[in-house]
């Protein structure tokens, strides 16, 4: 989800999602995707760190 979102936005607009924006997208996806419902049981720190790392790698 994160990498595809970064690539899609960059291709379309030439801008990048920040780590915070990626985390917000993820939170929205978790609430609307029935297959992602159990992600709430995991630590949010893992996703936050992953999205920050993805932002830095993509930059």
C-alpha positions, 0 to 999 in steps of 0.5 A, spaced: 500 500 500 505 505 501 510 504 496 504 504 491 501 510 494 508 513 493 509 511 486 502 513 484 502 520 487 509 521 484 507 519 477 501 523 477 503 530 481 511 529 482 510 530 489 511 525 495 507 523 501 510 524 508 510 519 513 505 522 517 500 522 510 502 515 509 500 513 516 493 517 515 492 513 508 493 507 512 489 508 518 483 510 513 484 503 509 484 499 515 477 502 517 474 501 510 478 494 508 474 488 511 481 484 510 485 489 514 480 489 520 485 485 525 491 490 524 488 494 530 491 489 534 498 490 532 502 496 535 501 502 531 509 504 532 511 498 527 507 502 521 509 509 523 516 507 523 515 503 516 512 509 513 517 514 515 522 509 512 519 508 506 518 516 505 526 517 506 527 511 502 523 514 496 526 521 497 
